Structures are given as C-alpha cells and as structure tokens.
Amino acid sequence: MNTFKKTFLTCLFSMLLWLSWNTPSLARTDLDALRQKAAQEVLPHLAQLEKMRQGIQKDTAKFARMQLLLDIDQAWVQQAQFSPRVVADWVGYRPAASRKETIDLFEEYVHLWSKLSKVAYFFHRGDQAIVGLDMPENPTVILFNRSKGQLNLQHLLVLSENRPVNNQKPQFKFLPTQKMVPSALQGEYISTTRRSIVEVWRTEAPAIFRDSLIKALDRTWKVYTAEEIKIPGKTDEMMYRILAFDKNGIPGYFTMKKDGMIWHFNLHLEQSDKLGQNNYQFQFFAKSRHLRGRYLHFVFMSYLVLQFLFGWRTERKNRKLEAERDRANLALMGLRARLNPHFLFNTLGSIQDLMNQNNLDAANRYFSEMAELLRYVVDSASNDYVLLRDELNALEKYCSLEALRTPFEYSFVVDPEIDLDTEVPTMLLQPFVENAILHGLRPSTDPKVLLLKLKLKTPKLLVITIQDTGIGIEESRRRTHLLSPGRSHQGMDLTNQRIELLNMGKSDPIELEIQDRKRVSKQSGTTVRLYIPI
C-alpha cells in the first residue's frame, strides 16, 4: 500500500512539473501564432505603403513629412514587439496638429476620425507603431510616430481584392470601472431643442452623468476611463473624453466641451445602433442634479395657466348648455301652449257628441268633471314635472270621461315598488292615452280594452306600457290618410317634439317605442312603451 502511494505521488508530481515547464511555451506558442497571423494581415498595407513611397519620392516636402514612417517595412515588422492589444506605455490621448489626425489609444480600442474601433493587433518599435483595427468590412491599419512631441499620422486602406474577410463578430468583454465621472460633468442635462416644460417635467433628461455611470440614448454606460484633455489645435481650451461600456459590453467614446452655458456632446460608437447610426452630436444646457426642482416655478405657472384655460372653457361650456336649456324650455312652453288648446278642442268635441246623442245627463257629468280635469291641466302647465300619482289620477279621470262617450274597459296596473311621489314630465302620457282611445278603440268593432302598466326595469328606470285592442296604428294612419291626405295626429307630433327637447343635454334620455300588435301576434291594437329615467 505504501509503495502504491509513493508511485502515485511521484507520477502526480512529475505531471505538475511537466505542466509548469511547458505552460509558458504553450502561451508563447499561442502568441507566436497570433503574431504570424497579424504579420500576414499587415503585408497588404505595407505593399500599399511601398507604392506611396515610390509615388512621393519626387515630392520633397511630402517625402520629408512622411520620413518617420517610410522606413516601416516587412523587416521592421519582424523586429518589432508584438501584442494583441495596445501596451500600457502607448495608452493615452495623443493630439495632432489636425483634430482629424488626433488619436486616443486604449488597451482594446482606438478612437480616430470620429470612429471607435477595436484593436486587432499592435506592433511597436522605438517611437513607431502599427495598430491593426478589427474591421472585417474595411481592414485598416494605423501607422504613427510619437517622437518630437508631434504626432505624424497616416491612415492606410487595403487595396487588394483577394484579402480574405473575417466574418466572425468580435467578442467584447466588460471592462471594470477605473475612474469616476469628473465632478464638473456630474449632473443632468437638457437638450437645447427641447422646449416643452411639460416634457421636461414628465421625462428624464436626455443625458445624466453621475459618479461612474452615464445615461444617454436610453442606455446606461459604465465609465472605464475619463479625464480632461486639451482641445486639438488649441492651446488654452480644454474638454473631457470618456470611454464607457453599456450593459452588453458595447463601447462608447464620449467627448464633452463647454461653450458658455452650452455643452457640446459627442458620442461615437464602434457599431451602428438600432437606428443605424454610430455618431451622435448634441447640444445641452447643463442642469443641477435635481432638474425638476429648477423648473418648479415654470411648472407652477404652467399649472395656473392650464387651470385658467380649463376654468374658462368649462364656464363657456356651462353658458352654452344654459342657453340651450333656455331655448329648450321656451320650446317646451310653446309646445304646452299648443297642446292645451288641442286637449281643450278634443274635450269640447266629446261634449258636443254627447249632446248630439241627446244624452244630456252624460253631457252634464262630462262637463262638470272635465272642468276639474282642465283645472289640473292649467295648474300644471307652468311646471315641467309633476308627481306620478297626480298624473295617474288625471289619466284615470280622463279615461272615465271618455268611457261615457265611447264605452271601453280600462285598467291601471302599478308595480308596488314604484314610488308614486316620483316626478315625471307633465302631460307626457295623456296624448298616448288619448290617441289610443280616439284613433284605436273608437273605430274598432272588437271588444275595447285599454291597459296602462307601470313597472321598474331597474331602480333608476321606469317603464310605462299603454296597450289597446283597437284597429292598430298602421290601420289608423291608413284611414286618416284616406279621409284627410297629408294630415297627421297633431298631439302625437307635439309629444315627439317634446321628448326630443326633454332629452337635450341629458346622458339618460327618454326612449319611446310604438308597435302595431299585429306584427307580433294575431291580436289587433297598438303597444306604446315609454322608458323614463327617474
């Protein structure tokens, strides 16, 4: 057993020792493979550089300006140090005479020509360097020299058509926060193009800089590095530049410059966003950390203005409704003034018929009781609404009087749940009852029956049904048309107009249904239903 343990431990120790010896060589092998691949990728660019070298030899000034780069060739690449990312000694912001040539180097990203690109490889020797950019659709390298305190930069593009294209998407990793947003930048910003105070109050500022976070374009960015730098080409003016990553690890390069009260904001993305853009430029007003507080007085004033406008509009609407009600009341008064003479005319006609029949006792009784009924009509004429019990008593008296002239049976059926002190429109039912007697029951040869039924469909809706066994509304209209073409029942027309006026401005209107009973059964007659909100 001891021999087995000794053998196992010896093998394990030997394996660990072998791995420790060979791991650096394995890492070196991987790095050499990357170097060899990068050297092959940079060859077409060096060929382009050779063509440029031959083309500018006659241009002494241009040749002198590029002298620091013209000695970069394949041999230089073989002797240069290689890294898959920018080494720490080269990381930093390097201004040039032209802002277009200013370069900002990070370990994994390069900002140049208002574009942020991922680093594919990095060769450096002395003060010269080659940076390869991971841009499969447009393979690019940057050659520059950092000597003499002045950056001399040349941007080269591949002209070879047989260059293989790498279709693999670059893999990003989220870099940890290293620096905070400068205190001069922290706060909320409002765009100069945004004018609506309501919009400012309801929405967040389009850009917010706080601690190590930036909120812009509806995305949150975590700061990787941030510092104040000199504006290229200007000695005294400063600006801020920030490299940050969103939650998906996608980088954004921010620059901020203040001009008076206005902040000029630029954002450069490595990849186009959902809108197809990779470069944004804005102008902002700098605000405090509590943006809404600074606009509180504007919001308060806006609230007062809105309250005034709302009150003025409501007052105007109320005046318009009152005017419509006044017109409706005048129209109702006019209809009642026309309805009362119509009722009186029919009453006198009934008395005349009884006298022509030499039925003096009935005529005297009719005249005496009709006087009481007319007093009720006159007294209630000035009121829009009366108690339901008073209206039913008047209808019962009217039916009893008309039965002297045209004998018929009538009955009133009232739901016991109905409150008889409920108010209903004055003289609304009488024209329907009158029409049923005069134009339905009187010309009929069948047994004459009139039914008045009241019930509650809901606690707030009263249904009144007036049903007769007369000749029916369709037959009545046909006979009226034959005897007097163009003539209509004036009482019914006035009542329909009155219902329309009563419904004006009401959310729950009075509804009317009139049906000839022959259309739904073999019985003749007419059914009238009134739906009255209470």
C-alpha positions in Angstrom: 0.0 0.0 0.0 2.8 2.4 0.8 4.6 1.5 -2.4 1.4 2.4 -4.4 1.0 5.8 -2.6 4.7 6.6 -3.4 4.3 5.7 -7.0 1.0 7.8 -7.4 2.5 10.9 -5.7 5.7 10.6 -7.9 3.6 10.5 -11.1 1.4 13.4 -9.9 4.5 15.5 -9.0 6.1 14.7 -12.4 2.9 15.8 -14.3 2.7 19.0 -12.4 6.4 19.7 -13.0 5.9 19.0 -16.8 3.0 21.4 -16.9 4.9 24.1 -15.2 7.8 23.7 -17.7 5.5 23.6 -20.7 2.8 26.3 -19.9 5.0 29.3 -20.8 6.0 27.6 -24.0 2.3 26.9 -24.8 1.4 30.6 -24.1 4.4 31.6 -26.2 3.2 29.3 -29.0 -0.2 30.9 -29.0 1.3 34.4 -29.0 3.6 33.5 -31.9 0.6 32.2 -33.8 -1.2 35.5 -33.3 1.9 37.4 -34.3 2.3 35.4 -37.5 -1.3 35.9 -38.4 -1.1 39.6 -37.7 2.1 39.9 -39.8 0.3 38.3 -42.7 -2.6 40.7 -42.4 -0.4 43.7 -42.3 1.5 42.8 -45.5 -1.1 44.3 -48.0 -0.8 47.5 -46.0 3.0 47.5 -46.3 2.6 46.9 -50.0 0.3 50.0 -50.2 3.0 52.0 -48.2 5.7 50.9 -50.7 3.5 52.3 -53.6 3.1 55.5 -51.7 6.8 55.7 -51.0 7.5 55.4 -54.7 4.8 57.9 -55.6 6.1 60.7 -53.4 9.8 60.5 -53.9 9.7 63.5 -56.2 7.7 65.5 -53.7 10.5 66.5 -51.3 8.2 68.2 -48.7 5.8 65.4 -48.5 8.6 62.9 -48.5 10.2 64.7 -45.6 6.9 64.8 -43.7 6.5 61.0 -44.0 10.1 60.1 -43.5 9.4 58.9 -40.0 7.0 56.3 -41.4 8.6 55.3 -44.7 11.2 53.0 -43.2 8.4 50.7 -41.8 8.6 47.5 -43.9 8.4 43.8 -43.5 11.8 43.7 -41.8 10.6 46.3 -39.3 7.6 44.1 -38.5 9.8 41.1 -37.9 12.0 43.0 -35.5 9.1 44.9 -33.7 7.5 43.8 -30.5 4.0 42.3 -30.8 0.9 42.4 -28.6 -2.7 41.6 -29.2 -3.6 44.9 -27.5 -2.1 48.3 -27.0 0.7 48.1 -24.4 0.4 50.4 -21.4 3.3 52.6 -22.5 1.4 53.6 -25.6 -2.1 54.1 -24.0 -3.2 57.7 -23.9 -4.6 60.7 -25.7 -2.2 62.0 -28.4 -3.3 65.3 -30.0 -2.1 66.3 -33.5 -1.9 69.5 -35.5 -5.2 68.5 -37.1 -8.1 67.3 -35.0 -8.8 64.7 -37.7 -5.4 63.1 -37.0 -5.8 63.1 -33.2 -5.7 59.6 -31.8 -6.9 58.2 -28.5 -5.4 54.8 -27.6 -6.9 52.5 -25.1 -5.8 48.9 -24.4 -8.5 47.4 -26.6 -9.9 50.4 -28.5 -8.7 53.2 -30.7 -10.6 56.4 -31.4 -9.7 58.1 -34.7 -11.6 60.2 -37.2 -14.7 60.3 -35.0 -14.8 56.5 -35.0 -14.3 54.0 -32.2 -12.7 50.7 -33.3 -11.5 47.5 -31.6 -7.8 46.7 -31.6 -6.8 43.5 -33.5 -3.0 43.6 -33.1 -0.3 46.0 -32.1 3.4 46.2 -33.3 5.8 48.8 -31.8 9.5 49.5 -32.1 11.0 52.7 -30.7 8.7 55.6 -31.4 7.0 53.9 -34.3 3.8 51.7 -34.0 1.3 49.9 -36.2 -2.2 49.3 -34.9 -4.5 46.9 -36.7 -8.2 47.6 -36.4 -10.7 44.8 -36.2 -12.9 46.0 -39.1 -13.7 42.9 -41.3 -15.7 45.0 -43.8 -12.8 47.5 -44.2 -9.5 46.2 -42.9 -7.5 49.1 -41.7 -4.1 49.8 -40.0 -2.7 53.0 -38.4 1.0 53.8 -38.7 2.3 56.6 -36.5 5.4 58.0 -34.8 5.3 59.7 -31.4 8.7 61.4 -31.5 9.4 65.1 -31.3 6.1 65.7 -29.3 4.2 65.9 -32.5 2.1 63.0 -33.8 2.6 62.3 -37.5 -0.2 60.0 -38.6 -1.0 58.3 -41.9 -4.2 56.2 -42.3 -3.9 53.4 -44.9 -6.6 51.3 -46.6 -6.3 47.9 -48.2 -6.5 47.8 -52.0 -6.0 44.1 -52.5 -9.2 42.4 -53.6 -8.2 38.8 -52.7 -7.9 39.7 -49.0 -9.9 37.1 -47.0 -12.7 38.7 -44.9 -13.2 37.5 -41.3 -17.0 37.3 -40.8 -16.7 36.4 -37.1 -18.2 39.1 -34.9 -15.6 40.5 -32.4 -16.1 39.3 -28.8 -16.3 42.1 -26.3 -15.7 41.8 -22.6 -17.0 44.2 -20.0 -14.1 46.2 -18.6 -14.3 47.2 -14.9 -14.7 50.8 -13.8 -11.4 52.6 -13.3 -12.3 56.2 -12.9 -15.2 58.4 -11.9 -17.0 61.0 -14.0 -15.3 64.4 -13.3 -17.2 66.5 -10.8 -17.5 69.3 -13.4 -19.6 66.9 -15.6 -21.8 65.4 -13.0 -25.5 66.4 -13.2 -28.4 66.3 -15.5 -28.5 67.8 -19.0 -31.4 69.1 -21.0 -31.3 69.4 -24.8 -31.4 72.9 -26.3 -34.0 71.7 -28.8 -36.5 70.6 -26.1 -38.9 73.5 -25.4 -41.9 71.9 -23.7 -41.8 72.4 -19.9 -44.3 69.6 -19.6 -41.9 67.3 -21.4 -39.1 68.3 -19.1 -41.3 67.6 -16.1 -42.5 64.1 -17.2 -39.4 62.7 -18.7 -35.8 62.2 -17.6 -33.1 64.4 -19.0 -31.6 63.1 -22.3 -28.2 62.8 -20.6 -27.3 62.2 -17.0 -23.7 62.0 -15.6 -23.4 60.6 -12.1 -20.5 59.0 -10.3 -19.3 56.2 -12.6 -22.5 56.0 -14.7 -23.8 57.8 -17.8 -27.4 57.6 -19.0 -27.8 58.6 -22.6 -29.9 57.5 -25.6 -32.0 55.4 -23.3 -28.9 53.3 -22.4 -26.8 53.1 -19.3 -23.0 53.3 -19.7 -20.4 52.3 -17.1 -17.3 54.5 -17.2 -13.9 52.8 -17.9 -11.8 55.9 -18.0 -12.4 59.7 -18.0 -10.1 62.7 -17.9 -9.7 66.3 -19.0 -7.6 66.9 -22.1 -6.6 69.8 -24.4 -8.7 70.5 -27.4 -6.6 69.6 -30.5 -5.2 72.7 -32.3 -6.0 75.0 -29.3 -3.6 75.7 -26.5 -5.8 77.1 -23.8 -9.1 75.3 -24.2 -9.9 72.0 -22.5 -12.5 69.3 -23.0 -13.4 65.9 -21.4 -13.2 62.5 -23.0 -14.7 59.3 -21.6 -14.6 55.6 -22.7 -17.6 53.7 -21.3 -19.4 50.4 -21.8 -23.1 49.6 -21.8 -24.6 46.6 -20.1 -23.9 44.5 -23.3 -20.2 45.4 -23.2 -20.5 47.7 -26.3 -18.2 50.7 -26.0 -19.0 54.3 -26.5 -16.5 57.2 -26.8 -17.8 60.4 -25.2 -16.4 64.0 -25.6 -17.8 67.0 -23.8 -16.9 70.6 -24.3 -18.4 73.7 -22.7 -19.1 76.9 -24.6 -20.6 79.4 -22.3 -23.9 77.9 -21.0 -24.0 75.3 -23.7 -22.3 71.8 -23.5 -21.3 70.2 -26.8 -21.8 66.5 -26.5 -20.4 63.9 -28.9 -20.8 60.1 -28.8 -19.0 57.7 -31.2 -20.0 54.0 -31.3 -17.9 51.2 -32.6 -21.0 49.6 -34.1 -24.2 51.1 -35.6 -27.1 51.0 -33.2 -30.7 50.1 -33.9 -31.2 53.4 -35.7 -28.2 52.7 -38.0 -26.1 55.4 -36.5 -22.6 55.3 -34.9 -22.1 59.0 -34.3 -24.3 61.4 -32.3 -23.9 65.1 -31.7 -26.0 67.1 -29.3 -26.1 70.5 -27.6 -27.1 70.6 -23.9 -27.8 73.1 -21.2 -26.1 71.9 -18.0 -28.5 71.4 -15.1 -28.3 70.6 -11.5 -28.7 67.2 -10.0 -32.4 68.0 -9.4 -33.5 69.1 -12.8 -37.2 69.2 -11.9 -36.6 71.5 -9.0 -35.1 74.2 -11.2 -38.2 74.2 -13.3 -40.7 74.1 -10.4 -41.7 77.7 -10.9 -42.2 77.2 -14.6 -44.4 74.1 -13.9 -46.4 76.0 -11.3 -47.0 78.9 -13.7 -48.0 76.4 -16.4 -50.4 74.8 -13.9 -52.0 78.1 -13.2 -52.4 78.9 -16.9 -53.9 75.4 -17.5 -56.3 75.9 -14.6 -57.4 79.3 -16.0 -57.8 77.8 -19.5 -59.8 74.9 -18.1 -62.0 77.1 -16.0 -62.6 79.4 -18.9 -63.5 76.5 -21.2 -65.8 75.0 -18.5 -67.5 78.3 -17.9 -68.0 78.8 -21.6 -69.4 75.2 -21.9 -71.8 75.8 -19.0 -73.1 79.0 -20.5 -73.7 77.2 -23.8 -75.6 74.5 -22.0 -77.7 77.0 -20.1 -78.5 78.8 -23.3 -79.6 75.5 -24.9 -81.7 74.7 -21.8 -83.3 78.1 -22.0 -84.1 77.6 -25.7 -85.5 74.1 -24.9 -87.6 75.5 -22.0 -89.1 78.1 -24.3 -89.8 75.5 -26.9 -91.5 73.3 -24.3 -93.6 76.2 -23.1 -94.6 76.7 -26.7 -95.5 73.1 -27.1 -97.5 73.1 -23.9 -99.3 76.2 -25.1 -100.2 74.3 -28.3 -101.0 71.0 -26.5 -103.5 72.6 -24.1 -105.8 74.1 -26.8 -105.6 70.7 -28.6 -106.7 68.9 -25.5 -109.5 71.5 -25.0 -110.6 71.1 -28.6 -111.0 67.4 -28.2 -112.8 67.8 -24.9 -115.4 70.1 -26.5 -115.8 67.7 -29.3 -116.6 64.9 -26.8 -119.2 67.1 -25.1 -120.8 68.0 -28.4 -121.1 64.3 -29.4 -122.9 63.6 -26.2 -125.3 66.5 -26.7 -126.0 65.4 -30.3 -126.9 61.9 -28.9 -129.4 63.7 -26.6 -127.5 62.2 -23.6 -127.9 65.3 -21.5 -127.1 63.6 -18.2 -123.8 62.3 -19.5 -123.0 65.6 -21.1 -123.6 67.5 -17.8 -121.5 65.0 -15.9 -118.8 65.1 -18.6 -118.8 68.9 -18.5 -118.6 69.0 -14.7 -115.8 66.5 -14.3 -113.9 67.9 -17.3 -113.8 71.3 -15.6 -111.8 69.7 -12.8 -109.5 68.0 -15.3 -109.0 71.2 -17.2 -108.1 72.9 -13.9 -105.4 70.3 -13.3 -104.1 70.8 -16.9 -104.0 74.6 -16.4 -102.3 74.5 -13.0 -99.6 72.0 -14.1 -98.9 73.8 -17.4 -96.3 76.0 -15.8 -94.4 73.0 -14.4 -92.1 70.7 -16.4 -92.6 67.8 -13.9 -95.4 66.6 -11.7 -95.8 63.8 -9.2 -96.6 60.4 -10.7 -99.7 60.0 -8.5 -101.2 63.3 -9.8 -100.6 62.3 -13.4 -102.2 58.9 -12.9 -105.2 60.4 -11.1 -105.7 62.8 -14.1 -105.4 60.0 -16.6 -107.9 57.9 -14.6 -110.4 60.8 -14.7 -109.8 61.3 -18.4 -110.4 57.6 -19.2 -113.7 57.6 -17.1 -115.0 60.6 -19.0 -114.0 59.3 -22.4 -115.8 56.0 -21.5 -119.1 58.0 -21.4 -118.6 58.9 -25.0 -117.1 55.6 -26.2 -117.7 52.7 -23.8 -114.5 50.7 -23.2 -112.8 48.9 -20.3 -109.6 50.3 -18.8 -107.3 49.3 -16.0 -104.1 50.6 -14.4 -101.5 48.2 -13.1 -98.8 49.8 -11.0 -95.8 47.9 -9.6 -95.9 48.2 -5.8 -92.2 49.0 -5.7 -92.8 52.3 -7.6 -92.7 55.4 -5.5 -95.8 57.4 -6.6 -94.0 60.6 -5.5 -91.6 60.2 -8.3 -91.6 63.1 -10.7 -92.4 62.6 -14.4 -92.8 65.1 -17.2 -96.2 66.9 -17.2 -98.9 65.6 -19.5 -96.4 63.2 -21.2 -98.8 60.1 -21.1 -102.1 61.8 -21.9 -101.5 62.2 -25.6 -100.8 58.5 -26.0 -103.8 57.5 -24.0 -106.0 59.9 -25.9 -104.6 58.6 -29.2 -105.4 55.0 -28.2 -109.0 55.9 -27.3 -109.9 58.2 -30.2 -107.9 56.6 -33.1 -107.6 53.0 -31.9 -110.6 51.9 -29.7 -113.4 54.2 -31.1 -113.3 52.9 -34.7 -112.9 49.3 -33.6 -115.8 46.8 -33.7 -113.9 44.4 -31.4 -114.1 44.5 -27.5 -112.5 47.7 -26.5 -109.8 47.4 -23.7 -107.1 49.8 -22.6 -104.3 48.8 -20.3 -101.9 51.1 -18.6 -99.0 49.2 -16.9 -96.1 50.7 -14.9 -93.1 48.8 -13.6 -89.4 49.3 -12.7 -86.9 47.8 -15.1 -84.1 49.0 -12.9 -84.2 51.1 -9.7 -83.5 54.1 -11.9 -85.6 53.3 -15.0 -89.4 53.4 -15.1 -91.2 51.5 -18.0 -94.8 52.6 -18.8 -96.8 50.5 -21.3 -100.0 51.7 -22.9 -101.7 48.9 -24.8 -105.1 48.9 -26.5 -107.2 46.4 -28.6 -108.1 49.0 -31.2 -107.6 48.9 -35.0 -103.8 49.4 -34.7 -101.6 52.3 -35.6 -101.0 51.2 -39.2 -104.7 50.9 -39.9 -105.4 54.2 -38.1 -102.7 56.0 -40.3 -104.2 54.4 -43.4 -107.7 55.6 -42.7 -106.5 59.1 -41.7 -104.6 59.4 -45.0 -107.7 58.3 -47.0 -110.0 60.8 -45.2 -107.6 63.7 -44.9 -104.4 63.3 -47.1 -101.4 65.0 -45.6 -102.9 65.3 -42.1 -101.2 63.7 -39.1 -102.1 63.3 -35.4 -101.1 66.7 -34.1 -101.0 65.5 -30.4 -98.5 62.7 -31.2 -96.3 65.1 -33.3 -96.2 67.6 -30.5 -95.4 64.9 -28.0 -92.5 63.5 -30.1 -91.0 67.1 -30.3 -91.4 67.5 -26.6 -89.5 64.3 -25.9 -86.6 65.5 -28.1 -86.5 68.7 -26.2 -86.6 67.0 -22.8 -83.7 64.7 -23.9 -81.5 67.7 -24.9 -78.3 67.7 -22.8 -79.3 64.5 -20.9 -77.0 61.5 -20.6 -80.0 59.2 -19.9 -82.7 60.1 -22.4 -86.4 59.2 -22.5 -87.0 56.4 -25.1 -90.2 55.7 -27.0 -91.3 52.5 -28.7 -94.6 52.2 -30.7 -95.5 48.9 -32.2 -98.6 47.5 -34.1 -99.6 44.3 -32.2 -100.5 42.5 -35.5 -96.8 42.4 -36.3 -96.0 40.2 -33.3 -99.4 38.4 -32.7 -102.8 37.8 -34.2 -104.4 40.4 -31.9 -105.0 43.9 -33.2 -104.2 47.1 -31.4 -101.2 49.2 -30.6 -98.5 49.0 -27.8 -96.6 52.1 -26.7 -93.7 51.9 -24.3 -92.0 54.8 -22.6 -88.6 54.3 -20.8 -88.3 57.2 -18.3 -85.2 57.7 -16.2 -86.0 58.6 -12.6 
